[in-house]
């Protein structure tokens, strides 16, 4: 038995018929136009010809629909037909189309009978308002900048990009190509996390791995866009004085951001959410691979909608779901784990040290920095632990990943307190990270023991001191740094360099 009934067969009704008939629910139509009825019957749709406002006609239909759509070109007929449909099919959802030129009285009648009213005048007004509002102006500005770029645009993610950065770059690249740009999606560093490798491979994203040692690597590009970070030379290996055309990011900047177009929305939980907004406002259809990538980017950055999530993130995800490939998402989320990641997790467990509810672990030499984030997440599951930091050494750099639960501490601020005097660090309240160039420590003899001990004292002491200054509840036994560690850290200071780690790089 048909579960959807359409009263009318004009152009609006026919459009609704086309949309509804794509689904699996049976459909029936009532119209007073015999010619339209024959056309619909040829398409296999059940049609009754008669007066849409006649209660006895609707009563005699072998139909008890869940949904009734009233959509003729005559506002008076629509109002009367909606009243009749409500009287006959009291439990059905009634959608009424007002029609052009509907009077206030007709709109009142339709509104009283229908659960939802589509008024073309209101729809048009709302659309104009959307186009002309601040966000609509933002989209027009972005398109102007795209058109002004004469040549090849490089869209650059932060180093070692995560799914949010990658998906945002792919989506922004699609919009740029529609505006006439030639585009390359670029990054420095590695995509080493097994989940991220699966993400790129399964969605077949074409990315360019830039070589930081090649002085001519950027010569072929005529414009630059940054996604999921906002300043050249900070968490990427671009020149700090590079002229940037476009910045799209959801992280709040600590310093002014300079570019021809800047979109910084810290209320959003992911940069992917901003890109969904662009597609929606510009009316651009979402390809399956782009929708799948953006949905995964939002899920990762918001920790499956549990961390710093906003209403905009939920709305963006709801917009993406009908276009995304859920089977591919399942394959991305269940990749195989590498032997090196397992070894790093094992060392993190073996080397853990706990001070109050804070747990630290130095894993020594690394070959995969992304394993640190996974280890910090796993250690946070231990009973009595509210904050973790796991760190190790790779290619002359100390990498650290920190995690926390609860509202007792802001890890991003703690890492800035700990290392801000000689550099910077970054992150969210419950997830943050840092990089520390070893400098003179890299030349210490007996690397396996001495360097490990010195790194541990430098990183742990400062981290615990910073936590103590911000939260007395996390440390029941204040960890006191050794004089040796402080002395060696003083030696490190002149020749060392701290780099900002955007928290997005820690969300893998």
Secondary structure, 3 states (H helix, E strand, C coil): CCCEEEECCCHHHHHHHHHHHCCCCCEEEEECCHHHHHHHHHCCCEEEECCCCCHHHHHHCCCCCCEEEECCCCHHHHHHHHHHHHHHCCCCEEEEECCCCCCHHHHHHHHHHCCEEECHHHHHHHHHHHHHCHHHHHHHHHHHHHHHCCCEEEEECCCCCCHHHHHHHHHHHHHHHHCCCEEEEEECCCCCCHHHHHHHHHHCCCCEECCCCCCCCCCCCCEEEEECCCCCCCCCCCCCCCCCCEEEECCCCCCCCCCCEEEECCCCCCHHHHHHHHHHHHCCCCCHHHHHHHHHHHHHHCCCCCCCCCHHHHHHHHHHHCCCCHHHHHHHHCCCCCHHHHHHHHHHHHCEEEECCEEEEEEEECCCCHHHHHHHHHHCCCCCCCEEEEEEEECCEEEEEEEECCCCCCHHHHHHHHHCCCCCCEECCCEEEEEEECHHHHHCCCHHHHHHHHHHHHHHHHHHHHHHHHCCCCCCCCCCCCHHHHHHHHHHHCCCCEECCCHHHHCC
